[in-house]
Amino acid sequence: MNVIGLGSAGCQLADCLKKYQQYNIFSVDTENKEYSKYRSVIPQSSHEEYEKNYKKINLRGCSGETLLVLSGASQISGIALRLLEQLKNRKVNVMYIKSDEAVLSKQAQMSDRITFFILQEYARSNKINNMFIVSNKNIESILEGNISLQSYWQQINEVIASTFHMYNVFQNTEPLLTSRIDIPATAKMISLGVVNFKTGKERPFYDLQYPRVKNYFYGINSETLENDKDLLHNIRQSTLSEDDNLDVGFSIFSTDYEQNYVYSAHFASYIQEQNP
């Protein structure tokens, strides 16, 4: 899979995926901070100027399925639609980084909202395949204070990147047992998450409104699979849905890890944050 990081936030997150051989990383920004396959963009004075003065980017070697990673709060996100136009013959997913509005300028807040809504409309109209949404604020909460200022963004990006990678791994691995729910064609907005195997506490990367489907991915080590006779019963109980409008499924995978891991993926058709 190709991964294109757009802007500083997008490039830093994309760069965290380069340790996995499955990803071909490209970086698009105004400054090269030792990024992978850097593509230069001339700095502009505003979100609008970036779109107006867009120059076609060299994406040679970027063929096939592609993930575009960006934050709409950055001015360079003004080229996002033009860049997607270049990628129109590929299967394209977007990973959208939601910044904490409390720390954004008014201009950045406006750029974020405009870009966020437009890209969701692109997903709804099938101009892009799916839109993964991650909230920096949610990820910070998941780390529960175990985060240093010196490596703040690196730690946040590592959580997102490793979870996205495991989601892709499980999507392409045969489970031992599954009740996974097929995703409706209109459910284009996605939030990944992590679940504490022992307590069942779930921490989504974005608080998705009106989800239609939730799928859970259990990576279980051989010792637990062999000795925990209540495992399947407990998983079934923890994934029961009391909402008639929500379907919940699960898949169980055998892993070689010492710990047991649980990941979630929530899917919605509803345009997020459309009401002020």
PASEBA-1860 file (N, C-alpha, C; in nm, 3 decimals):
! residues 276
1> MNVIGLGS> 0.084/-0.120/0.000/0.000/0.000/0.000/0.087/0.125/0.000 ~ 0.052/0.222/-0.084/0.119/0.352/-0.079/0.060/0.435/0.034 ~ 0.145/0.512/0.100/0.100/0.606/0.202/0.160/0.742/0.170 ~ 0.074/0.842/0.150/0.121/0.978/0.122/0.091/1.065/0.242 ~ 0.195/1.115/0.306/0.178/1.210/0.415/0.174/1.350/0.357 ~ 0.072/1.428/0.393/0.058/1.566/0.345/0.072/1.662/0.462 ~ 0.170/1.753/0.453/0.194/1.846/0.563/0.272/1.780/0.674 ~ 0.314/1.861/0.771/0.398/1.811/0.879/0.331/1.698/0.957
9> AGCQLADC> 0.206/1.717/0.997/0.135/1.615/1.075/0.119/1.486/0.995 ~ 0.080/1.499/0.868/0.061/1.382/0.784/0.191/1.309/0.757 ~ 0.298/1.384/0.732/0.428/1.323/0.703/0.483/1.249/0.825 ~ 0.468/1.308/0.943/0.520/1.243/1.064/0.446/1.113/1.094 ~ 0.314/1.114/1.074/0.238/0.991/1.096/0.271/0.887/0.991 ~ 0.278/0.928/0.865/0.313/0.834/0.757/0.450/0.773/0.781 ~ 0.541/0.853/0.833/0.678/0.806/0.856/0.682/0.693/0.959 ~ 0.585/0.689/1.049/0.581/0.582/1.149/0.544/0.447/1.088
17> LKKYQQYN> 0.492/0.448/0.966/0.456/0.323/0.899/0.570/0.264/0.818 ~ 0.679/0.338/0.804/0.787/0.291/0.716/0.859/0.168/0.772 ~ 0.844/0.142/0.902/0.910/0.025/0.960/0.841/-0.106/0.920 ~ 0.722/-0.092/0.864/0.651/-0.210/0.814/0.671/-0.220/0.664 ~ 0.712/-0.335/0.616/0.749/-0.351/0.476/0.630/-0.342/0.381 ~ 0.510/-0.346/0.433/0.390/-0.343/0.348/0.359/-0.205/0.292 ~ 0.429/-0.100/0.336/0.393/0.036/0.298/0.504/0.106/0.221 ~ 0.463/0.176/0.119/0.552/0.256/0.035/0.524/0.403/0.065
25> IFSVDTEN> 0.614/0.470/0.136/0.586/0.601/0.194/0.632/0.715/0.102 ~ 0.543/0.813/0.085/0.574/0.939/0.016/0.543/1.054/0.112 ~ 0.616/1.163/0.099/0.597/1.278/0.189/0.586/1.405/0.108 ~ 0.481/1.481/0.132/0.454/1.606/0.059/0.448/1.720/0.160 ~ 0.543/1.813/0.151/0.547/1.923/0.248/0.632/2.037/0.191 ~ 0.638/2.145/0.266/0.718/2.262/0.222/0.861/2.254/0.271 ~ 0.889/2.160/0.361/1.023/2.147/0.418/1.054/1.999/0.439 ~ 1.174/1.957/0.399/1.213/1.817/0.414/1.280/1.794/0.548
33> KEYSKYRS> 1.209/1.724/0.637/1.263/1.691/0.769/1.305/1.545/0.771 ~ 1.389/1.510/0.673/1.437/1.373/0.656/1.322/1.276/0.632 ~ 1.224/1.324/0.556/1.107/1.243/0.523/1.139/1.141/0.414 ~ 1.057/1.037/0.408/1.070/0.936/0.303/1.015/0.989/0.171 ~ 1.091/0.972/0.062/1.047/1.010/-0.073/0.979/1.147/-0.074 ~ 1.055/1.244/-0.031/1.002/1.380/-0.014/0.968/1.444/-0.147 ~ 0.850/1.508/-0.151/0.806/1.587/-0.266/0.780/1.729/-0.218 ~ 0.846/1.824/-0.280/0.844/1.962/-0.232/0.722/2.039/-0.283
41> VIPQSSHE> 0.667/2.124/-0.196/0.560/2.217/-0.231/0.606/2.357/-0.191 ~ 0.585/2.453/-0.279/0.626/2.591/-0.250/0.533/2.649/-0.143 ~ 0.588/2.707/-0.037/0.504/2.765/0.069/0.411/2.874/0.016 ~ 0.289/2.877/0.067/0.191/2.977/0.029/0.140/3.048/0.155 ~ 0.068/3.156/0.136/0.026/3.238/0.248/-0.106/3.196/0.310 ~ -0.181/3.108/0.243/-0.311/3.069/0.295/-0.357/2.936/0.238 ~ -0.458/2.880/0.300/-0.522/2.757/0.254/-0.567/2.771/0.108 ~ -0.628/2.884/0.077/-0.680/2.909/-0.058/-0.566/2.921/-0.160
49> EYEKNYKK> -0.456/2.986/-0.120/-0.344/3.003/-0.211/-0.278/2.870/-0.246 ~ -0.276/2.778/-0.151/-0.220/2.646/-0.179/-0.299/2.577/-0.290 ~ -0.430/2.586/-0.285/-0.513/2.524/-0.389/-0.498/2.598/-0.522 ~ -0.500/2.729/-0.518/-0.494/2.811/-0.639/-0.362/2.790/-0.715 ~ -0.251/2.779/-0.642/-0.120/2.773/-0.703/-0.062/2.632/-0.708 ~ -0.148/2.534/-0.702/-0.104/2.394/-0.701/-0.029/2.356/-0.829 ~ 0.084/2.290/-0.811/0.161/2.234/-0.921/0.159/2.083/-0.909 ~ 0.138/2.016/-1.018/0.128/1.870/-1.016/0.250/1.808/-0.949
57> INLRGCSG> 0.224/1.715/-0.859/0.331/1.652/-0.781/0.376/1.523/-0.849 ~ 0.504/1.500/-0.848/0.561/1.379/-0.906/0.531/1.260/-0.815 ~ 0.441/1.174/-0.859/0.404/1.056/-0.782/0.446/0.927/-0.853 ~ 0.554/0.937/-0.928/0.607/0.819/-0.995/0.640/0.712/-0.891 ~ 0.598/0.591/-0.915/0.620/0.482/-0.820/0.505/0.464/-0.723 ~ 0.406/0.552/-0.732/0.288/0.544/-0.644/0.172/0.488/-0.725 ~ 0.162/0.357/-0.733/0.055/0.294/-0.808/-0.018/0.195/-0.719 ~ -0.146/0.177/-0.745/-0.225/0.086/-0.664/-0.290/0.157/-0.546
65> ETLLVLSG> -0.336/0.078/-0.448/-0.409/0.132/-0.333/-0.324/0.233/-0.257 ~ -0.387/0.343/-0.218/-0.313/0.454/-0.157/-0.389/0.510/-0.038 ~ -0.314/0.544/0.068/-0.369/0.611/0.185/-0.311/0.752/0.190 ~ -0.398/0.854/0.193/-0.356/0.993/0.209/-0.377/1.033/0.354 ~ -0.270/1.079/0.420/-0.274/1.114/0.562/-0.256/1.265/0.576 ~ -0.348/1.332/0.644/-0.338/1.478/0.656/-0.416/1.530/0.774 ~ -0.383/1.652/0.813/-0.462/1.730/0.907/-0.517/1.851/0.833 ~ -0.648/1.871/0.841/-0.710/1.984/0.772/-0.677/2.117/0.836
73> ASQISGIA> -0.620/2.115/0.957/-0.587/2.240/1.025/-0.464/2.307/0.965 ~ -0.385/2.235/0.889/-0.266/2.293/0.828/-0.303/2.361/0.696 ~ -0.240/2.471/0.665/-0.272/2.545/0.543/-0.245/2.463/0.418 ~ -0.144/2.377/0.423/-0.108/2.299/0.304/-0.218/2.199/0.267 ~ -0.312/2.174/0.360/-0.424/2.084/0.326/-0.509/2.143/0.215 ~ -0.485/2.270/0.180/-0.554/2.331/0.068/-0.530/2.261/-0.064 ~ -0.422/2.181/-0.074/-0.396/2.108/-0.198/-0.459/1.969/-0.199 ~ -0.528/1.932/-0.090/-0.577/1.794/-0.076/-0.665/1.751/-0.192
81> LRLLEQLK> -0.759/1.836/-0.233/-0.851/1.797/-0.340/-0.778/1.787/-0.474 ~ -0.682/1.876/-0.495/-0.604/1.870/-0.619/-0.518/1.744/-0.623 ~ -0.463/1.708/-0.508/-0.384/1.586/-0.499/-0.470/1.463/-0.520 ~ -0.591/1.464/-0.464/-0.683/1.352/-0.486/-0.722/1.339/-0.633 ~ -0.729/1.451/-0.703/-0.757/1.448/-0.846/-0.647/1.373/-0.920 ~ -0.522/1.391/-0.877/-0.412/1.316/-0.937/-0.424/1.166/-0.910 ~ -0.486/1.131/-0.799/-0.493/0.992/-0.756/-0.625/0.925/-0.795 ~ -0.703/0.990/-0.881/-0.841/0.945/-0.906/-0.852/0.807/-0.968
89> NRKVNVMY> -0.748/0.757/-1.030/-0.753/0.624/-1.092/-0.706/0.514/-0.997 ~ -0.685/0.551/-0.871/-0.642/0.454/-0.771/-0.751/0.437/-0.665 ~ -0.743/0.327/-0.591/-0.828/0.310/-0.473/-0.765/0.392/-0.361 ~ -0.832/0.499/-0.318/-0.774/0.591/-0.222/-0.856/0.596/-0.094 ~ -0.789/0.577/0.018/-0.846/0.600/0.150/-0.779/0.724/0.209 ~ -0.847/0.789/0.299/-0.793/0.906/0.367/-0.787/0.879/0.516 ~ -0.676/0.916/0.579/-0.668/0.919/0.724/-0.664/1.064/0.766 ~ -0.769/1.107/0.834/-0.783/1.248/0.870/-0.750/1.268/1.017
97> IKSDEAVL> -0.654/1.353/1.045/-0.610/1.381/1.181/-0.687/1.502/1.234 ~ -0.769/1.479/1.336/-0.845/1.587/1.399/-0.762/1.648/1.511 ~ -0.729/1.775/1.494/-0.656/1.846/1.598/-0.751/1.895/1.706 ~ -0.697/1.926/1.822/-0.775/1.982/1.932/-0.806/2.128/1.899 ~ -0.934/2.159/1.875/-0.972/2.294/1.835/-0.931/2.400/1.937 ~ -0.919/2.360/2.063/-0.886/2.456/2.168/-0.749/2.519/2.149 ~ -0.662/2.451/2.075/-0.526/2.504/2.056/-0.505/2.558/1.915 ~ -0.612/2.566/1.835/-0.601/2.614/1.698/-0.641/2.760/1.687
105> SKQAQMSD> -0.578/2.830/1.595/-0.621/2.966/1.563/-0.756/2.960/1.493 ~ -0.824/3.074/1.485/-0.954/3.080/1.417/-0.940/3.037/1.271 ~ -0.831/3.079/1.209/-0.809/3.043/1.069/-0.790/2.893/1.053 ~ -0.711/2.833/1.145/-0.688/2.688/1.139/-0.817/2.611/1.167 ~ -0.899/2.661/1.259/-1.027/2.596/1.287/-1.116/2.595/1.163 ~ -1.118/2.707/1.092/-1.201/2.714/0.971/-1.149/2.619/0.864 ~ -1.017/2.615/0.845/-0.958/2.524/0.747/-0.990/2.379/0.780 ~ -0.981/2.348/0.909/-1.007/2.212/0.955/-1.152/2.172/0.926
113> RITFFILQ> -1.246/2.259/0.959/-1.387/2.226/0.940/-1.422/2.211/0.793 ~ -1.373/2.303/0.712/-1.403/2.297/0.568/-1.347/2.169/0.507 ~ -1.220/2.141/0.535/-1.155/2.022/0.478/-1.220/1.894/0.527 ~ -1.254/1.891/0.656/-1.316/1.773/0.717/-1.450/1.740/0.650 ~ -1.533/1.841/0.631/-1.664/1.816/0.571/-1.654/1.780/0.423 ~ -1.566/1.848/0.351/-1.552/1.820/0.208/-1.503/1.677/0.186 ~ -1.406/1.633/0.265/-1.353/1.498/0.246/-1.457/1.392/0.284 ~ -1.541/1.421/0.383/-1.650/1.328/0.415/-1.749/1.319/0.299
121> EYARSNKI> -1.777/1.431/0.236/-1.866/1.430/0.119/-1.802/1.352/0.005 ~ -1.670/1.364/-0.010/-1.599/1.285/-0.110/-1.615/1.136/-0.082 ~ -1.609/1.098/0.045/-1.627/0.958/0.081/-1.770/0.913/0.051 ~ -1.866/0.995/0.088/-2.007/0.961/0.066/-2.039/0.946/-0.083 ~ -1.970/1.023/-0.167/-1.996/1.018/-0.311/-1.901/0.925/-0.385 ~ -1.826/0.844/-0.310/-1.734/0.744/-0.365/-1.617/0.802/-0.444 ~ -1.585/0.928/-0.422/-1.465/0.985/-0.482/-1.341/0.936/-0.409 ~ -1.358/0.898/-0.283/-1.255/0.824/-0.210/-1.322/0.701/-0.149
129> NNMFIVSN> -1.243/0.601/-0.116/-1.297/0.474/-0.071/-1.352/0.481/0.071 ~ -1.266/0.513/0.167/-1.305/0.525/0.307/-1.229/0.639/0.372 ~ -1.280/0.687/0.485/-1.215/0.794/0.558/-1.197/0.753/0.703 ~ -1.072/0.726/0.740/-1.037/0.697/0.878/-1.020/0.830/0.952 ~ -1.080/0.842/1.069/-1.072/0.966/1.147/-1.003/0.935/1.280 ~ -0.900/1.012/1.311/-0.830/0.995/1.438/-0.821/1.130/1.507 ~ -0.841/1.130/1.638/-0.837/1.253/1.718/-0.714/1.251/1.806 ~ -0.629/1.352/1.793/-0.511/1.360/1.878/-0.548/1.362/2.026
137> KNIESILE> -0.659/1.428/2.056/-0.705/1.437/2.195/-0.743/1.300/2.250 ~ -0.809/1.219/2.167/-0.844/1.083/2.209/-0.721/0.998/2.232 ~ -0.623/1.010/2.142/-0.501/0.929/2.156/-0.426/0.968/2.282 ~ -0.420/1.097/2.311/-0.354/1.143/2.434/-0.422/1.082/2.556 ~ -0.555/1.073/2.553/-0.629/1.013/2.663/-0.597/0.865/2.676 ~ -0.580/0.796/2.565/-0.547/0.653/2.567/-0.414/0.630/2.636 ~ -0.318/0.719/2.612/-0.186/0.704/2.673/-0.188/0.734/2.823 ~ -0.295/0.795/2.870/-0.322/0.813/3.013/-0.204/0.871/3.091
145> GNISLQSY> -0.148/0.976/3.039/-0.041/1.045/3.111/0.096/0.985/3.090 ~ 0.106/0.869/3.028/0.237/0.807/3.003/0.296/0.861/2.872 ~ 0.310/0.991/2.870/0.356/1.056/2.748/0.443/1.176/2.786 ~ 0.557/1.186/2.722/0.650/1.295/2.753/0.634/1.407/2.650 ~ 0.659/1.528/2.693/0.651/1.641/2.601/0.755/1.629/2.491 ~ 0.869/1.573/2.524/0.978/1.564/2.427/0.943/1.473/2.309 ~ 0.867/1.367/2.337/0.831/1.272/2.230/0.680/1.264/2.212 ~ 0.610/1.374/2.242/0.464/1.377/2.242/0.405/1.326/2.110
153> WQQINEVI> 0.442/1.390/1.999/0.383/1.355/1.870/0.428/1.217/1.824 ~ 0.552/1.181/1.854/0.601/1.049/1.815/0.520/0.939/1.881 ~ 0.492/0.954/2.011/0.415/0.853/2.083/0.272/0.843/2.031 ~ 0.210/0.957/2.006/0.074/0.958/1.952/0.071/0.891/1.815 ~ 0.165/0.927/1.730/0.168/0.871/1.594/0.198/0.722/1.594 ~ 0.279/0.676/1.689/0.310/0.534/1.697/0.187/0.452/1.732 ~ 0.102/0.504/1.821/-0.022/0.434/1.857/-0.112/0.422/1.734 ~ -0.128/0.532/1.662/-0.214/0.532/1.543/-0.159/0.437/1.437
161> ASTFHMYN> -0.029/0.449/1.409/0.033/0.370/1.303/0.029/0.220/1.333 ~ 0.062/0.181/1.455/0.064/0.039/1.490/-0.076/-0.021/1.486 ~ -0.176/0.055/1.528/-0.314/0.005/1.525/-0.365/-0.007/1.383 ~ -0.336/0.093/1.300/-0.376/0.087/1.160/-0.311/-0.033/1.092 ~ -0.184/-0.056/1.124/-0.114/-0.171/1.064/-0.179/-0.302/1.107 ~ -0.209/-0.318/1.236/-0.270/-0.442/1.283/-0.409/-0.461/1.224 ~ -0.482/-0.352/1.205/-0.612/-0.361/1.139/-0.596/-0.419/0.998 ~ -0.496/-0.372/0.925/-0.471/-0.424/0.790/-0.427/-0.569/0.793
169> VFQNTEPL> -0.345/-0.604/0.892/-0.300/-0.743/0.906/-0.420/-0.835/0.928 ~ -0.507/-0.799/1.021/-0.623/-0.882/1.049/-0.721/-0.887/0.933 ~ -0.729/-0.779/0.857/-0.816/-0.778/0.740/-0.769/-0.879/0.635 ~ -0.641/-0.913/0.640/-0.584/-1.002/0.539/-0.536/-1.135/0.597 ~ -0.590/-1.171/0.714/-0.554/-1.296/0.780/-0.679/-1.377/0.807 ~ -0.670/-1.507/0.788/-0.784/-1.595/0.812/-0.803/-1.614/0.964 ~ -0.919/-1.579/1.017/-0.940/-1.595/1.162/-0.969/-1.740/1.199 ~ -0.949/-1.771/1.328/-0.988/-1.902/1.378/-1.139/-1.916/1.380
177> LTSRIDIP> -1.204/-1.805/1.414/-1.351/-1.803/1.422/-1.396/-1.659/1.403 ~ -1.509/-1.641/1.334/-1.552/-1.504/1.309/-1.704/-1.493/1.300 ~ -1.753/-1.378/1.344/-1.891/-1.338/1.319/-1.889/-1.197/1.261 ~ -1.777/-1.164/1.197/-1.755/-1.028/1.146/-1.870/-0.985/1.054 ~ -1.911/-0.860/1.072/-2.024/-0.805/0.998/-1.975/-0.738/0.870 ~ -2.042/-0.765/0.759/-2.010/-0.696/0.634/-2.047/-0.549/0.648 ~ -1.965/-0.464/0.589/-1.984/-0.319/0.604/-2.077/-0.269/0.494 ~ -2.183/-0.194/0.531/-2.271/-0.135/0.429/-2.190/-0.044/0.336
185> ATAKMISL> -2.230/-0.040/0.210/-2.156/0.038/0.110/-2.151/0.186/0.145 ~ -2.248/0.235/0.220/-2.253/0.378/0.252/-2.178/0.412/0.381 ~ -2.132/0.312/0.455/-2.063/0.337/0.583/-1.916/0.364/0.556 ~ -1.885/0.488/0.526/-1.752/0.527/0.478/-1.663/0.588/0.586 ~ -1.722/0.635/0.696/-1.644/0.696/0.802/-1.604/0.590/0.904 ~ -1.475/0.585/0.937/-1.423/0.477/1.021/-1.344/0.534/1.138 ~ -1.366/0.478/1.255/-1.282/0.505/1.371/-1.225/0.373/1.421 ~ -1.093/0.364/1.427/-1.029/0.249/1.490/-1.022/0.271/1.640
193> GVVNFKTG> -0.987/0.167/1.714/-0.976/0.181/1.858/-0.903/0.062/1.918 ~ -0.873/0.074/2.046/-0.810/-0.035/2.120/-0.899/-0.071/2.238 ~ -0.893/-0.198/2.278/-0.975/-0.249/2.387/-0.885/-0.323/2.486 ~ -0.903/-0.297/2.614/-0.829/-0.369/2.717/-0.883/-0.511/2.726 ~ -0.801/-0.611/2.699/-0.847/-0.750/2.694/-0.904/-0.795/2.828 ~ -0.843/-0.751/2.939/-0.886/-0.797/3.071/-1.013/-0.728/3.118 ~ -1.021/-0.597/3.098/-1.134/-0.521/3.151/-1.246/-0.499/3.049 ~ -1.212/-0.509/2.920/-1.309/-0.483/2.815/-1.329/-0.336/2.786
201> KERPFYDL> -1.252/-0.248/2.853/-1.268/-0.105/2.831/-1.218/-0.066/2.693 ~ -1.304/0.002/2.618/-1.270/0.040/2.480/-1.232/0.187/2.472 ~ -1.129/0.216/2.392/-1.083/0.353/2.373/-1.077/0.382/2.222 ~ -1.181/0.444/2.168/-1.182/0.475/2.023/-1.089/0.590/1.991 ~ -1.037/0.591/1.869/-0.948/0.699/1.825/-1.026/0.825/1.787 ~ -1.157/0.807/1.768/-1.245/0.919/1.740/-1.385/0.876/1.784 ~ -1.459/0.968/1.844/-1.592/0.936/1.894/-1.693/0.946/1.780 ~ -1.705/0.837/1.708/-1.788/0.833/1.588/-1.936/0.840/1.625
209> QYPRVKNY> -2.007/0.931/1.562/-2.150/0.947/1.587/-2.231/0.851/1.501 ~ -2.332/0.790/1.561/-2.426/0.702/1.492/-2.358/0.591/1.411 ~ -2.272/0.511/1.475/-2.211/0.399/1.402/-2.317/0.296/1.364 ~ -2.296/0.233/1.250/-2.388/0.128/1.203/-2.331/-0.011/1.229 ~ -2.198/-0.021/1.227/-2.131/-0.150/1.247/-2.010/-0.131/1.337 ~ -1.990/-0.228/1.426/-1.866/-0.235/1.504/-1.810/-0.376/1.489 ~ -1.686/-0.385/1.445/-1.618/-0.513/1.437/-1.500/-0.513/1.532 ~ -1.481/-0.625/1.603/-1.372/-0.638/1.699/-1.276/-0.748/1.654
217> FYGINSET> -1.148/-0.722/1.672/-1.043/-0.814/1.627/-0.962/-0.858/1.749 ~ -0.971/-0.984/1.783/-0.903/-1.039/1.900/-0.777/-1.114/1.856 ~ -0.661/-1.062/1.897/-0.535/-1.131/1.873/-0.497/-1.204/2.000 ~ -0.514/-1.335/2.002/-0.501/-1.414/2.125/-0.383/-1.510/2.115 ~ -0.302/-1.517/2.220/-0.186/-1.607/2.217/-0.229/-1.752/2.240 ~ -0.140/-1.843/2.207/-0.174/-1.986/2.209/-0.206/-2.037/2.349 ~ -0.140/-1.982/2.451/-0.167/-2.026/2.589/-0.311/-1.995/2.628 ~ -0.357/-1.874/2.596/-0.495/-1.836/2.629/-0.594/-1.918/2.549
225> LENDKDLL> -0.564/-1.938/2.420/-0.653/-2.017/2.336/-0.668/-2.160/2.388 ~ -0.560/-2.214/2.445/-0.561/-2.351/2.494/-0.629/-2.365/2.630 ~ -0.606/-2.267/2.718/-0.645/-2.285/2.857/-0.771/-2.210/2.901 ~ -0.808/-2.104/2.832/-0.925/-2.025/2.873/-1.051/-2.083/2.807 ~ -1.119/-2.168/2.882/-1.237/-2.237/2.828/-1.359/-2.144/2.816 ~ -1.352/-2.029/2.882/-1.464/-1.935/2.875/-1.440/-1.824/2.772 ~ -1.331/-1.835/2.699/-1.291/-1.727/2.609/-1.401/-1.692/2.509 ~ -1.451/-1.789/2.436/-1.551/-1.762/2.333/-1.679/-1.706/2.395
233> HNIRQSTL> -1.721/-1.763/2.505/-1.842/-1.713/2.573/-1.824/-1.567/2.614 ~ -1.709/-1.535/2.672/-1.684/-1.398/2.718/-1.679/-1.299/2.602 ~ -1.619/-1.342/2.491/-1.613/-1.254/2.374/-1.753/-1.230/2.319 ~ -1.832/-1.335/2.312/-1.970/-1.320/2.263/-2.050/-1.226/2.353 ~ -2.032/-1.239/2.483/-2.106/-1.154/2.576/-2.063/-1.008/2.564 ~ -1.934/-0.986/2.546/-1.883/-0.849/2.543/-1.914/-0.778/2.412 ~ -1.952/-0.854/2.309/-1.981/-0.792/2.179/-2.130/-0.796/2.144 ~ -2.214/-0.820/2.245/-2.358/-0.814/2.221/-2.401/-0.670/2.200
241> SEDDNLDV> -2.494/-0.650/2.109/-2.545/-0.515/2.083/-2.688/-0.503/2.134 ~ -2.713/-0.395/2.210/-2.848/-0.367/2.257/-2.917/-0.262/2.171 ~ -2.852/-0.222/2.065/-2.904/-0.119/1.976/-2.949/-0.185/1.845 ~ -3.077/-0.174/1.813/-3.130/-0.236/1.691/-3.067/-0.178/1.564 ~ -3.011/-0.057/1.574/-2.951/0.008/1.457/-2.802/-0.018/1.446 ~ -2.749/-0.103/1.534/-2.606/-0.128/1.536/-2.579/-0.278/1.531 ~ -2.499/-0.320/1.432/-2.456/-0.460/1.421/-2.314/-0.472/1.474 ~ -2.289/-0.576/1.553/-2.158/-0.597/1.613/-2.107/-0.736/1.580
249> GFSIFSTD> -1.983/-0.744/1.536/-1.922/-0.873/1.505/-1.783/-0.882/1.563 ~ -1.726/-1.000/1.557/-1.590/-1.020/1.608/-1.517/-1.126/1.526 ~ -1.385/-1.121/1.534/-1.299/-1.223/1.474/-1.189/-1.256/1.574 ~ -1.154/-1.382/1.583/-1.050/-1.428/1.676/-0.932/-1.482/1.595 ~ -0.813/-1.433/1.628/-0.691/-1.472/1.557/-0.590/-1.528/1.656 ~ -0.514/-1.625/1.610/-0.405/-1.679/1.690/-0.279/-1.597/1.664 ~ -0.209/-1.556/1.772/-0.087/-1.477/1.757/0.027/-1.539/1.838 ~ 0.147/-1.494/1.811/0.266/-1.538/1.886/0.307/-1.437/1.993
257> YEQNYVYS> 0.225/-1.334/2.012/0.258/-1.231/2.111/0.239/-1.286/2.253 ~ 0.314/-1.232/2.348/0.296/-1.270/2.488/0.164/-1.217/2.542 ~ 0.130/-1.094/2.503/0.005/-1.033/2.548/-0.106/-1.060/2.448 ~ -0.229/-1.046/2.496/-0.346/-1.052/2.409/-0.389/-0.911/2.373 ~ -0.422/-0.891/2.246/-0.459/-0.758/2.198/-0.598/-0.760/2.137 ~ -0.670/-0.650/2.156/-0.803/-0.638/2.097/-0.812/-0.500/2.030 ~ -0.855/-0.501/1.905/-0.872/-0.377/1.829/-1.017/-0.368/1.782 ~ -1.061/-0.246/1.758/-1.198/-0.228/1.710/-1.199/-0.138/1.588
265> AHFASYIQ> -1.305/-0.152/1.510/-1.328/-0.065/1.394/-1.477/-0.032/1.391 ~ -1.509/0.097/1.401/-1.648/0.144/1.397/-1.672/0.210/1.261 ~ -1.790/0.187/1.206/-1.823/0.237/1.072/-1.954/0.315/1.077 ~ -1.955/0.431/1.012/-2.076/0.515/1.010/-2.099/0.573/0.872 ~ -2.226/0.598/0.841/-2.263/0.666/0.717/-2.285/0.815/0.741 ~ -2.314/0.848/0.864/-2.352/0.984/0.903/-2.234/1.080/0.892 ~ -2.256/1.198/0.835/-2.152/1.299/0.829/-2.122/1.349/0.970 ~ -1.998/1.338/1.010/-1.961/1.369/1.147/-1.950/1.521/1.172
273> EQNP> -1.995/1.561/1.291/-1.983/1.699/1.339/-2.053/1.800/1.247 ~ -2.158/1.757/1.183/-2.225/1.850/1.091/-2.313/1.951/1.164 ~ -2.347/1.921/1.290/-2.424/2.016/1.369/-2.332/2.090/1.466 ~ -2.335/2.223/1.468/-2.247/2.299/1.555/-2.276/2.271/1.702
END
